[in-house]
Amino acid sequence: MSHEMIALFMFATMMLMLFTGQRVFGAIGAIGAIFAIMLWGTGGSDIPFSAAMKLMKWYPLLTLPMFIFMGYVLSESKLADDLYKMFHVWMGPVHGGLAIGTIGLMVLISAMNGLSVAGMAIGATIALPELLRRGYDKRMVTGVIQAGSSLGILVPPSVVLVLYAMIARQPVGQLWLAGVVPGLMMAAMFVIYIYVRCKLQPNLGPVLPKEERQVPMEEKIRLLGAGLLPVVIFATMMVPFVNGWTSLVESSAIGALAALVAAIVKGRMTRKVFETSVRQTLAISCMFMWIILAALGFGAVFDGLGAVRAIDNLFTEQLGLDPWMILILMQLSFILMGTFLDDTAMLVIVAPLYVPLVKLLGFDLIWYGVLYTITTQIAYMTPPFGYNLFLMRAMAPPEIGLKDIYASILPFVVVMVLALALIMTFPQIALWLPEYIYGK
């Protein structure tokens, strides 16, 4: 059997295991290890062992538990609630103001946690009931929360970009910086859409009643200070890193410590909050480490078969496709896979194939990391089987049906596709900040 057929059989076997409900790391790691032994005998066992050693030696991986812990401390201690109170008071007089404030909340939660699921959970529990109670259109608000949560894996510290950095062997710091401008640009595009839509159709996002808007300026200032506490924590962590005073790992430790101190000072750090934060940090960190380990082992076998060069030859020479057409087809495949897989699984499955192929085609891997994150979030929210759609349905009240959720997300998907097209057309949107910071 040719190496190309073996690679195809590997990929098909892995997909079959995933369809039967096997755990992602188990399916991918097992296929990689089994085929390594079948191809190279007992010496093939060195491949997963080598991947484990490479993982253990990867110093930036220490950032993973630090940022996850920081996010859980801020969310479990309810410091995120103060953010929404701040947006409620300051944005209430504007049509769609609370929905715009929810996007701002999501951006800040993304900077606190780095996981889109965390943004969805906080938005659905804090913002959704308040928006519905104040007469906001149910389709508008569910779309806002889903779209806002998509910023979680783009705005730093993105946990998924850490995973991509490990698999693609790219600097985590550059990837995070590359996500800043696209993430803020996409948030701004959401805000513009909400404002214009609610201005044209005021019933979708009514202003707050006058009595609720009459808040003394002293109270507004107090809420502003309380709500911006996560921003201060984020700045405490990122400013030393951007200026080169600390390494990425040291900055992550500063962020985790600052969040812990803030929760203690505010009187929110109970035994239950601390225990929950530590348990969740351990669970998610271990999950990501197993996934990275499986991906490295599988990728080493896949690359050893020469599958990447064979596919590159098929696309460019036999089919005559240009690099941009191949890139677009790759992005479309993410949208298809997003109907039944999460972002981590998608990356681990296709990284051994796509990342080297992108490099062979001459594209920048930092830029491609940003494209990947945006495309997977579009896939999450694309009917009929988007991952986020069913997550939203599980968290939404009974009066919001699946039909409402499908209809709510379509305008935001259009906005995200437009943002993706802009970043593909103008790569400097993503690359300018890392080039500027690392070029100093």
N, C-alpha and C positions, 0 to 999 in steps of 0.2 A: 504494500500500500504506500502511495506517495505521501510525502510530508504534508502536502496541502490537504489531502483527504483525511489524514490523522487529525490535523488542526480543526477541520470542519466537524469531524466526529466528536472531538473534545467539546467544541462549542455547543453542538446539538445535545450531547449528553448532559452538559451543565444546565442548559435551558429546560430539558425534560425534568431534571431533579428539582429545579426551582418551581416549575409548574405543579409538581406534586406536593408542594408546600414545605420543602426542606429549608432549613435555615440557610441564609445566604453564605455565611462563612463556611458552613459545613459542606455545602454543595460544591463551592468553588475550590476550597482547600482539598477536599477528597479527590476531586477530578484531577487537580494538578499533581497530587502525590501519586495517585494510581498510575497515571499515564507516564510520569517520570520513571517509575520502577519498570513499567512495561517496555519503555523505549530504551532505557540505559541500565537496566538491572539494578542490583543493590546500590550501585553508585548514584542512582537517581534520587536516593533518599537524602543525599546531601543538599538537594535544591530547597526543600522546605526548611531544613536546618539552617542553611545559609540565609534564607529569608528571615527566619527568627532572629538570627544574630544581627542582621542588618537593621531590623526593627529595634532591637534593644540598644543599638549604638546610635540611633537617630535622636540626637539631643533635642531638636525642636519639638519632638513628641511630648515632652514634659509640659508644653503649653496647653495640651488638650485637657487634662484634669483641672488645671488652674482656671481656665476660662469657663468650663462647665460648672465648677464649684461657684465661681463668681456669679454666674447667671442664676443658679438655683438659690443662692443666698438672697439676692435681690428680689426674686420673684416670691419665694416662700416667706420672706419677712414682710411681704406686702408693700415694699417700697415702691413697686410699680403702680400701686393704687394711687399714690400721691401724684404721679405723672398725669393720670387721667383727670383727677380733680383740677389740676393746673390747666389742662386744655379745656376742660368744661367751663371754667370761669373766663378764660381769656378769649376763647373762640366762639362762645355762645351767641354773641350778637350777629354773627355772619350766617347767611344761608348755607347750609351744609357744613357749618363750622365744627360741629362735633365729629362729623365724619372726617373732616380735614385733620382735626386734632387726633383722631384715631390713627391716621397714617403717621402723624408725628410720634404717637405712642409706640407704634410698631417699629419705627426707625430706631428709637431709643432702646426698645426691648431687644432688637437685633444686636445693638452695640453692647448689650448686657449679657446676652446668652449665646448667640451664634447658631441657634437651631430654629428652623421655621415652625416646627411643631410647638415650641414654647410660645412663640408669638401668637399662633392660632389659639392656643389654650387660654392665654391671658386675655386676648381680644374677645373671645367668645364668652368668657366669664365676667369680665369687667365692662367692656364697651357695649356688647350686643344688647344686654337687658336695658341699659340706660338709653341707648339710641331708640329702641323700640318703644320704650315708655314715653319718650318725648315726641312721638309721632313720625319718626323717620320711616321711609319706605323700607319694607323688609328685604326687598331685593337689592336695594342700594346698600344697606348696611352689611348684609352677608357678603356681597361682592367686595366691599371695602376691607373687611376683616381678612378674607382670603387673599386679596391682592397685597395687603400690608404684610401679611405673614410671609409672603414670598421674598421679602427683603432679608429674612433671617439668615439665609446662606450666602448672601452677597456682601452685606455691610459687615466689616470686621468687628469683632473677631469671629470669622466664619469657621465653624468646626469642619464643615464639609471641604472647605478650601485647604485645611490642614491635611485632610485625607488625600485630596488631589495632589497637593505638593509632594507628599510621600511617594505616591504612585508615579507621578510624572517627573520626580526628582527635580523639582523647582523650588526656589526660596519661598518660604511661607510669607515672610515680610513683604516681598514684592507682590505676591498674589493678593494679600490683604489690601495693600495700597491700590492695586489695580481695581479692586471692587468698590472703592470709596466713591469715586465720581459716577460710575454707572449706577450704583445703588441710590445715591442722592438724586441723580437725574431721573431715575424711574419713579422715585417718591414724589419729585416735583411734578412729573407728568400725571401721576395719579391725582395730586392736589388740584392741578389745573382742570382736569376732567371733572372732578367732583364739584369744583366751584362753578364752572360754566354750566354744567348740567342742572345744578340746584338753582342757579340764577334764572335759567330758562324755565325750570319747573319747580317753583318754590315749595310745592307740596311734598317733594321728595326729601327735603332737608330743611324743615322750618327753623326759624331762629328761636332762641329760648324766650320764654315769657319775660316781660319787663321786670317783674318782681324778683326773678331768679338772677337777672343781670345786674341788679343793684347791690353789688358787693363792695364794701369799703375798700379803698385803695390799699390800706394796710394789710387787709386779708389777702388781696390779690398778690401783693409783694411776698407775703409769707408763703402762699401756695407756690409762687414762682420759685422761691428758694428751695422748698421741699421737693418740688417736682424736678428741679434741675440737678438734684443730688447725684443721680446716675450719670449725668453728663460730666459732673466734676470727677467722679470716679473714673470714667472713661478717659478724660483728659489727663488725670494723674498717671494713668497707665500708658497712654499712647504718646504723650509729648516727649518723655525721656527717650522712648524708642525711636521716634521720628528724628530727633536731634542727635541720635547716636550715643546718648549717655548710658543707655542700658541695652542689653541684648533682648531678643524677643522673649526668651524664657524668663529673664529677670523682670521684664515688664508684666508678663502674665502673673508672676508671683505678687507684684505690686498691686495689680488689679484685684486679685483674690483677697489679699490682706486689707485693701481699702474697703471692699464690700463688707467684709467681716466686721471691721471697725465701725463702719457706718451703721450697720444693723445693731451693734452693741450700744453705740451712742444714742440711737433712736429708741432704745428699749424694746427692739423687735426680735432680738436673738434669744429665743427660748431653746430648751433642750430638744423639743420636737422639731423646730426649724433646722437646728444644726444636724440632728440625726438624719432627717429627710434629705438635706443637701448633700451630706457625705455619702449616704446610700445611693442616691441617684447619680452622683458623680462617679462613684466606683462602677456602677452598672453600665453607664454609657461609655465610660473610658475603656472598660474591658471589651465591650461590644465592638468599638472602633478598632481596638488593637487586634482582635481576632480577624476582623474584616481585612485590615491592612496586611496582616500576615498571610491570609489566604490569597489575597490579590497578588502579592509579591511572588509567592510560589507558583501560582497559575501563570502569571505573566512570564516568569523565567522559562517555563516549559514551552509556552506558546511562542515566545521569541526565539527559542532554540530551534524550533521547527522551521523557522524562516517564513512563517505565515504572513507577517507584515509586508515583506518585500513581494511575496506572491500576489497579495491583494492589491498592492500599489501597481504592480505590473498589469494586473487584470483591468484596473480602472483607467490608468493613464495610457497604456500602450495598446491593449486589445480592444477596449471599448472607446478609447480616444476621448475620455472626459477630461476637462481642464480642472485644475486644483479647486477652484471656487465651486464648481458643480459637485465635486466629491464632498467638499465641506458642507454644502447645503444638504446633500443626501444624508450625511452623518447626523446633522441636526434634526432632520425629519425622523430619523430612526430613534432618537432620544424621545421625541414626542410620542411615537408609537409604543416604545417600551414603558413610558410613563403611565400608560393605562393600567399596568399591573405591577410595576416595581417602584420602590422609592428611589430617591436620588443617590443614596449610598450604593444600593445594589446595582443601579445602572452604571455608575462609575466603575465599580469593581468588575463588572461583566465585560464592558467594552474597553476599559483602559489598556489592557495588553495589546489590543488591536488599534484603537484610535489614536492614542498618544504618540506612538512611534510613527504612525501614518501621517499625522498632522506635521510632525517634524520633517518627515521625508518630503512632504508637499511644500515645505518652505514657510510655514506659518509659525508665528510666535506662540510658544506654549503658555506663557503668562496670559496673553490675550485670549487664547482658546479656553483657559480655565474660567474666565468670566463668561464667555459664550455658553460654556457647558452649564454653569449655574443658572443662568437666565432661562436657557432652553428647558432644563429639567423642571423648573418652576412653572413654565408654560404648560409642559406635559402634565404636571400635577393638577392643573386647573382646566384641562380640556375635556369636555364631555365626550363620550358617555361614562368613561371609567377612571377619570382623574383621581389620584390618591387623595388630594385635598378636599374634593367634593364630598366624599364619603366621611372624611374626618369632620368636615363642617356639619354634615347631617347628624352625626353622632352627638355633637355639642349643641346644636341649635334647638330652640324650643319647638313643641309639636306643630305650632301654626306655620312654621317654615318647612315646606315640603321639598323633595328632591327637584321637582320642576322649578321651584323658585331659585334654588341654589344653582341649577344649570343656567337659568336666564340671567342671574345676577352677575356671573363671572365673565360673560362674553365681551362686554365693553372693556373690561380690564385686560383680558387676553389680547385684544386688539392693541391696546396701549403698550403692552409688554412686547408684542411682535414688532411694533414700531421702534421701541427702544433697542431691541435686538438688531434690527436692520440698521439703525444709526451706528451702533458699536461695530458692526461688521463693516460698514462703509467707511467709518472713521475710527480706525483702531486706536488712535491717540487719545480718545475719550478714556480708554482703560489704561493705556500705557504711559500717559503723560506724567501722572503723579509718581509712580515708582521710578521712572527715569529721572525725574527732577530730584527726588529725595536721595536716591542711591548714586546720582551723578554728582552730588555736592562734595 
